[in-house]
Each structure stands twice: as C-alpha cells, then as structure tokens.
C-alpha cells in the first residue's frame, strides 16, 4: 500500500533530520491527586521549559500531563482539558517551533481538540489502534473516532502513534510488526513511535528495524531512553527522537528541563 494522499507530511513540519522533539512534563494539573493549587506555577515552568528547549535547538515540543498520575485510561475530565488548553495556547504563542499535545493516558480526542483550537501542530497517541494491557487496565485504540474528528474539525494536525507503547504489554499474538502495519495502513497515523519498556528505558534498535521493515517509508521516532551518547547514532530507520528524562534536571522525568542537558543533547545529535 502506498502513502495515503491525505496523510500529513511530517517533512513539512520538520525538514531537518534527525528530528528532535523535547518533552514538557507538566506539573500536576487541577483535579490531579498531586495538584499543588497554583496554576501560575504550572504555567511558569511550562513556559520556561518551552523556551529552554527552543533555545537549545529542538525541532518541536510535546506538552504532556505527565505528573497527573494515576491516569484516566481514556477520557480525562473537563478541568484537565481546560488547563491543558490554556497552557498549550500560551506555549504555542511563545515559541516558533511546532508544538504537540499528549493527553495521558489515551485521550486522543481531547488532544486533537486542544491542538485544533490552540494552533498546536501534532498529537501523540499512546494506543491508536488495537489494544494494550496497561496499569490503567485494557486500553483500546480509537483511530476510527480520532480520524473522523480530525476531518470534522477541518484540521491538519498530525498524529504520532505509539507502537507497543511503553508501560504496557500487548495482547498475546500481536507482534510489533503487525501493530505497526495496523497503525500505519489502517489507523492512518502520520508517524510511529517506538519505545523501550518504560520511561527512560532505551529503545532497542532491533525493534526500530522490525517496524521499519513492516512499514517502509513511515517516519519512526524513538520514544524513550535517548541519551547524549545514543542520540549521536540513532538506529537505522529512525527519523528522530522524542526526548524527556535525558534533558531534565538530574535526568529525572518530570523534574523540569535543564538548559545544559538540553544543549548538550542537541550538540551531540547535530555533530
């Protein structure tokens, strides 16, 4: 099967390779168990992280409600959508690189809606097609809803879909190659994300190779475990990487972006 003419071209968003997307792990949002009661503080760190990532040379930024754990398996409350919309809109206005949204654990409809009204250019969806066993239970993809919503909204927001997403186990018999082919050919994802077992765990080059062989031509991003050392030699078939822990203070996910770490990683990637 060839590339669908309606598929969003990630080359238009990011003509340079390797493409580096930096994470903003938001502080807990209103309603979350660890919510601190200060939206201004949440916003302040989000903007600081965004500016630091852009100045370091990242090609794009992903805003994520990382510290809202434990996560809803699918649809998040209205207050979460409201908080994310406010933050993403502000980040989009402050940086020149494309901004993306990931609404954990798997609210693709909310992410797409937020992107459509804020000017964000892409979303990440943990389970786009098929199903995965996670700490939230069985999560089922809703590609049929997401693609129809995108068409109804008249937006060209790109969809980056995880394949065998981290912190999860696939149903028995679902190979990585089959999951990738389904997300690409049947789920019409615009790019695929391949990760290690969990946050900060390295992505196996053999997994990238398997996905690249299953879906030739699909843009593939590493979704976890990228370091200043490994980013200098991404596995063959990888278009780029989504980087979180490695550029945060102390190398800890959720700790906020460290300028020196972010700059070093970009320097190593660009040579």
C-alpha positions in Angstrom: 0.0 0.0 0.0 1.3 3.5 -0.8 1.1 6.6 1.3 -2.4 7.9 1.5 -2.7 11.4 -0.1 -4.5 12.7 2.9 -1.7 11.6 5.3 0.0 14.6 6.9 3.6 15.1 5.7 5.9 15.3 8.7 8.6 16.6 6.4 6.7 19.8 6.1 6.8 20.2 9.9 10.4 19.1 10.3 12.5 19.2 7.2 15.7 18.5 9.2 16.8 15.0 10.3 17.3 13.8 12.9 14.2 15.5 14.2 14.4 16.2 18.0 11.2 16.7 19.9 11.6 17.8 23.6 9.1 17.0 26.3 7.4 19.4 28.7 6.3 17.2 31.6 3.8 19.5 33.3 3.4 19.8 37.0 0.2 18.2 38.3 -2.9 19.9 36.9 -6.1 20.9 38.7 -8.0 17.9 39.9 -5.0 15.6 39.8 -4.0 13.8 43.1 -0.8 15.9 43.5 -2.3 19.2 42.3 -0.5 21.9 44.2 -3.1 24.6 43.9 -1.0 27.1 41.9 -1.8 27.3 38.2 0.6 30.2 37.8 3.5 28.0 38.9 2.4 25.3 36.4 2.3 27.8 33.6 5.6 29.4 34.6 7.6 26.2 34.5 5.9 25.1 31.2 7.0 28.4 29.6 10.5 28.2 31.0 10.8 24.6 29.7 9.5 25.5 26.2 11.9 28.5 25.9 14.8 26.4 27.1 14.1 23.6 24.6 13.7 26.0 21.7 16.9 27.9 22.6 18.8 24.5 22.8 17.8 23.8 19.2 15.0 21.3 19.5 12.8 21.0 16.4 9.5 20.6 18.3 8.0 20.4 21.7 5.4 18.0 23.2 3.3 19.2 26.1 2.1 16.3 28.4 0.2 16.0 31.7 2.9 13.6 32.9 2.5 14.3 36.6 -1.3 13.7 36.7 -0.7 10.0 37.6 -2.6 7.8 38.2 -4.1 8.4 34.8 -7.5 8.0 33.4 -7.4 5.2 30.8 -9.2 7.2 28.2 -11.3 10.4 28.6 -10.0 13.0 31.0 -12.1 15.4 33.0 -13.1 18.8 31.5 -10.9 20.6 34.0 -7.8 18.8 32.6 -8.8 19.8 29.1 -9.3 23.4 30.2 -5.9 23.5 31.9 -4.1 21.9 29.0 -5.7 24.2 26.5 -4.6 27.3 28.4 -1.1 26.0 28.8 -0.7 24.8 25.2 -2.1 28.1 23.7 0.4 30.0 25.8 3.3 27.8 24.7 2.3 28.0 21.0 2.3 31.8 21.3 5.8 31.9 22.9 7.8 29.6 20.6 8.3 29.3 16.9 8.8 25.5 16.6 5.8 23.1 16.2 4.1 22.2 19.5 2.4 18.9 20.1 0.0 17.5 22.8 -0.2 14.2 24.5 -3.2 13.8 26.9 -2.4 10.8 29.2 -3.2 8.1 29.2 -5.0 7.9 25.9 -7.4 10.8 25.3 -6.7 11.4 21.6 -10.0 13.3 21.1 -9.0 15.8 23.8 -5.5 16.1 22.4 -6.8 16.7 18.9 -9.4 19.2 20.1 -6.8 21.1 22.1 -4.4 21.2 19.1 -7.1 22.4 16.8 -8.1 25.4 18.8 -4.6 26.4 20.0 -2.5 26.1 16.8 -0.5 23.0 18.0 0.6 21.0 15.0 0.6 17.4 16.2 -0.5 15.0 18.8 0.9 11.8 20.3 -1.5 8.9 20.9 -0.3 6.0 23.1 -2.8 3.4 21.8 -4.1 4.5 18.4 -5.1 1.1 17.0 -5.6 -2.3 18.6 -5.3 -2.6 22.4 -2.7 -2.8 25.2 -2.7 -4.0 28.7 -1.5 -1.2 30.9 -1.5 -0.1 34.6 -4.9 1.5 33.7 -6.2 -1.8 32.5 -7.0 -2.7 28.9 -6.8 0.4 26.7 -8.4 0.2 23.3 -7.4 2.4 20.3 -10.0 4.8 18.8 -8.4 5.6 15.5 -11.9 5.5 13.9 -13.0 8.3 16.2 -9.8 10.3 16.0 -9.6 10.4 12.2 -13.2 11.3 11.8 -12.9 14.1 14.4 -9.9 15.5 12.6 -11.8 15.5 9.3 -14.8 17.2 11.0 -12.6 19.8 12.6 -11.0 20.6 9.2 -7.5 20.5 10.8 -4.2 19.1 9.5 -2.9 18.2 13.0 -0.5 15.2 12.6 -0.9 12.0 14.6 2.2 10.3 16.1 1.1 6.8 17.2 2.9 4.6 19.6 3.5 1.0 18.6 3.6 -1.3 21.6 3.6 1.7 23.8 5.8 1.7 26.9 4.5 0.8 30.4 2.2 -1.7 28.7 2.0 -5.3 27.4 0.5 -6.3 24.0 -2.3 -8.9 23.8 -1.0 -12.4 23.1 -0.1 -12.8 19.5 0.2 -9.2 18.5 3.6 -8.7 17.0 5.4 -5.4 16.8 5.4 -5.6 13.0 1.6 -6.2 12.9 0.9 -3.5 15.3 3.0 -1.1 13.3 1.3 -2.1 10.0 -2.1 -1.6 11.5 -1.3 1.8 12.9 0.1 2.9 9.6 -2.1 1.4 7.0 -5.4 1.0 8.8 -5.1 3.7 11.5 -3.6 6.2 9.0 -1.1 7.5 11.6 1.3 10.1 10.2 4.3 8.8 12.2 5.1 6.0 14.5 6.8 6.0 17.9 8.8 3.0 19.2 9.9 2.9 22.8 11.6 0.8 25.4 9.8 -0.9 28.3 9.2 2.3 30.2 10.1 6.0 30.7 13.9 6.3 30.4 14.4 2.8 29.1 16.4 2.6 25.9 14.6 1.7 22.6 16.0 -1.4 21.1 17.5 -0.9 17.6 16.0 -4.3 16.6 12.5 -3.0 17.3 13.1 0.0 15.1 14.4 -2.3 12.4 11.3 -4.5 12.7 8.9 -1.6 12.4 10.9 0.0 9.5 10.7 -3.3 7.6 7.0 -3.7 8.3 6.1 -0.1 7.1 8.7 1.2 4.7 8.5 4.9 4.4 6.8 5.6 7.7 8.5 8.2 9.8 9.7 6.5 13.0 10.6 8.3 16.3 12.3 6.8 19.3 10.0 7.4 22.3 12.2 6.7 25.3 15.7 6.2 26.6 17.6 8.6 24.3 20.8 10.0 25.8 23.5 12.4 24.6 25.6 9.3 23.7 22.9 7.4 21.8 21.4 10.4 20.0 24.6 10.7 18.0 23.9 7.4 16.3 20.2 6.7 16.1 19.2 3.3 14.8 18.8 2.9 11.1 15.3 3.7 10.1 14.6 6.3 12.8 13.6 9.7 11.7 14.2 11.3 15.1 13.5 11.0 18.8 11.2 12.3 21.5 13.4 13.2 24.5 12.2 13.7 28.1 14.2 12.3 31.0 17.7 12.9 29.5 17.2 16.7 29.3 15.6 17.1 32.7 17.2 18.1 36.0 19.2 15.2 37.3 18.0 13.1 34.4 14.6 12.6 36.2 11.4 12.6 34.3 9.0 15.4 35.5 11.8 17.5 37.1 11.8 20.3 34.5 14.2 20.9 31.6 17.8 21.6 32.3 19.4 24.0 29.9 22.9 22.4 29.9 21.5 18.9 29.4 19.2 20.0 26.6 22.0 21.9 24.8 24.5 19.0 25.2 22.0 16.5 23.7 21.3 18.7 20.6 25.0 19.3 20.1 25.7 15.6 20.1 22.8 14.9 17.7 24.0 17.6 15.2 27.6 16.7 15.5 
